[in-house]
Amino acid sequence: MSQANIPNITPTIAVTPGQSISLIVASIALEELALAHIINSEAEKIQFLLGTLNTGVTPPPVTLPNLLILNNSVRQTLQTVIKQEMLLQFKLENVLDLVSSPITSPISSVQNDENYFE
């Protein structure tokens, strides 16, 4: 059997700490925008079923089973959105902690702490 040949991939990317923080914040903002679109589409689903969305298409008749199915679907989607929002909040808090604290090497801080092992 022959060995698989994996090409040598060594990308060189020069990103400063400030640029990396900006990229992380931008990625958080884009995820927030995507979540806003999801919330908007859920609102439009409700509006369509209630007949208040002007699409030119006649919605199905509003019945209790239809409303309950829609309610369950929207509830599940919003729960997932809320979970994602919490993760994004944690990510943003971590970035803010990085920005507000000085960057020190963990090894140098341990070596300088004489009482570390006591």
N, C-alpha and C positions, 0 to 999 in steps of 0.2 A: 504494500500500500504506500502511496506517496503522500508526503506532507503537503499541506495546503500552503500556498505562498501568499503571505500577507505583505502588502507593500508597506514600506517604511513611511509612515505619515507623521511628520513633525511640523505641525502648523506653528508659525510664530505670530503671536498676536500680542501687540503691545498696548495694554490698557492700564491706565493709571487708576489708583484707588478711587479718585473722584469720578472718573468716567464710569467705573464699574458701579458705583453707587447710583449715578444718574441712569445707567441702563436698568438697574434693578427697579428703581422708582418708575421708570417708563414702562417696564413690563407689568408692574402692579397697576398702573393707570390703564393699560390696554386690557388687562383682565377685568378691571372694574367696568370699563366700557362694554365689554362683551356681556357681563352680568346685567348691565342696564338694558341691553338689547333683549336678553332673555326675559327679564321682568316685563318689558314693554310687550313682548309677544304673548305673554301670559295674560296681560290685561286685554289685549286684542281678542284673545280666545273668548274671554268672558263677554266682552262687548259684542262679539259676533253672535254668541248664543242668545244674548238678550235682545239682539236686533238693533243695537245702538251704533254699530260700526257700519259706516257707509261703504259697502263693497260692491253694491249692485247685485249681490247674490242673496236670495232669500234664505234666512237661517232655518234650521229645522224647528219644529214647534217646541216651545219651552215646556218641558215636563219635569216633574220632580226627579225621576231617575237620571235624566240628562244633566240636570243641575248637580246632582250628587256625584255623578261620574266626573264632571268638569271640576267640581270643588276638590275632589280627591286628587285629580291630576295636578291642579294648580298648587295645592298644598304640598304635594311631594316635590314639585319643582322648586317652590320657594324654600322648602327646608334644605334642599341641596344648595341653592344659591346662598342661603344664610351660612351654611357650613363653609363654603368657599370664601365668603366674606370674612369669616373669622380667621381663616388661614392667611388671607391677604393682610388682615390687621396685624397678625403676629409677624408676618414678614416685614411689614412697614415699621413696626416697633423695633425689630432687630436692626433695620437699617438706621433708624433714628439713634439707637444705642451706639452704633458704629460711628456715626457722625459726631455725636456729643462726647465720646470718650477718646482719649489719646490712644494711638495704636502702639502697643508694646509687644515685644516678643514674649510668649509664655515662658520660654526657657530662661531668658535673661531675668525675668521677674522672680522666678523660682531660685535662681542662683544668687540673686541679691537679697533674698529673704533668709536671714540666718536662722530664724526660728521655724522654718518650714517643716522640719522633721521632728520637732519637739512636741 
